[in-house]
């Protein structure tokens, strides 16, 4: 259980930061502009980075590329699932007018509904997680270079 507690903890914290960022944007009515969602990738990458870093610090002799990759993926997947759940709740229950505004801002929502938009949010989060984990692991992989 100790192995998986780090990614769970950092996944929860990362999702909390993503939700807080979204709500701060909502205060200024900027959450309908998709451009601001690019900062979500930075938040997710930082969460994955810290999770992998702490995992390597706690157990450097057992740390491998596979273990670090697994830690990063679990962290990002948890953050994505929790943020997507929040997004779905926000778009359906808390602010039902949010989705039409978002689709109007995107210039041609193509008849998208809340299910499709939520699915896209989830896929974007999962893709960001994989890319962030691959990037972060380049910093933490053990080098076998002898020279």
N, C-alpha and C positions, 0 to 999 in steps of 0.2 A: 504493500500500500504506500510505503514511503516513496517509491519510485514515481508513482503517478500523482502524488500530492502536489508536487511543484507545478506541473502543467495545469492541474485543476485550479490551484490558487491563482496562477497568472492568467488563466482563461477567464476566471471570474472578475479579476481586476481589470483586464483588458476590455471585457464587455461593459463593465461599469464606466470606464473612461469613454468608450464609444457612445454609450447612452448619454452620458453627461455632455459630451461634445454635441450630439444631436439636439439635446434639449437647449443648450446654449444658443445654437443656431436658430432654434424655434423661437426663442425669446426675441430675436431680431428679425424674424420672418425670413431668414436666409436658408432654412432647411428645404425650401422648395427648389433651390438652385442646385442641380446635380454636381456642379463644379466643386462645391465644398466637400463632396464625398471623397475626393482624392486624399484628403488628410486622414481619412479612415485607414488607408494603407500605411501611413506613417505610424499611426497609433498601433495597428496590428503588428507591424514589423518591430516596433520597440518592445511590445509585450512578448513576442516570440524571442527576441534577442535576450531580454532579461531572464526569461525562463530557461533558455539554453545555457546562458552564462552561469546562472546559479546552479543548474544541474551539473555543469562541468566543475564548478568550484567545490561542490559538496562531495563529489566522488570522481576525482580526476583519473584514477587508475582504471576505473570501470567505464569511463566515458568513451564512446565510439561514435562514428558518424551515424550509424543506425539509431543509437540511443538518443542522440541529439536531434536527429530528424524526427523521430517519434515524439519527443518532448515538444518540439515546435509545432508539429501537426496537431497534437492533442490540445495544446494551448489555443491555437488559432481556431480549431473546430468548435471548441467550447465557447469561445468569444463570439464566433459567427452564429452559432445556434441561439445563444441568449440574445444577441442583438437583433437577429431576425425575428425572434419571438416578440421582443419589445416593439419592433417596427410594425409587425402585423397588428399588435394590440393598439399601438398609437394610431395607425391608419384606419382602423375599423371602429374603435371604441372611443378613444380620447379626442380625436380630431377627424371626423368623417369628411370634412372639406379639404383635407390635406392632399389626398390622392388626385382629385380633379385639378387642383392648383399645380401639383407636381407635373402631371401629364401635359397641362397647358404650357408650362414653362419649358418642357422638352420639345415643344413645337411638333405636335403630331403624335399623340399617344397611341395611335393605331388601334383604338378600341381596347386597350389593356385594362384589366381589372386588378383588384387588390391581390389576387392569387398570383398572377403573372409578375407583378411588380415585386412581391415578396419573394418569389422564386428567383428573380434576377438579383435581388439583394443577397440572397443566400449563396447563389453561384459566384457572385462577385467576391463575397467574403471568403469562400472556400478557395477560389483561385488566388486571391491575395495571400491567403495563408500558405499555400504551396510555394508561391514565388518568394514570399518573405522567408520561409524556412530554408529553401534552397540557397538564398542569398546569405542568410545569417550563418548557415553551416559552412560557408566558405571561410568565414572568420575563425571558426572554432574546430575545424577538422584537424586531426593529428597528422602532421606531415611525416612521411616515411622517407624523406629525402636524406641521403647519407652525406652528401658533399656540402 
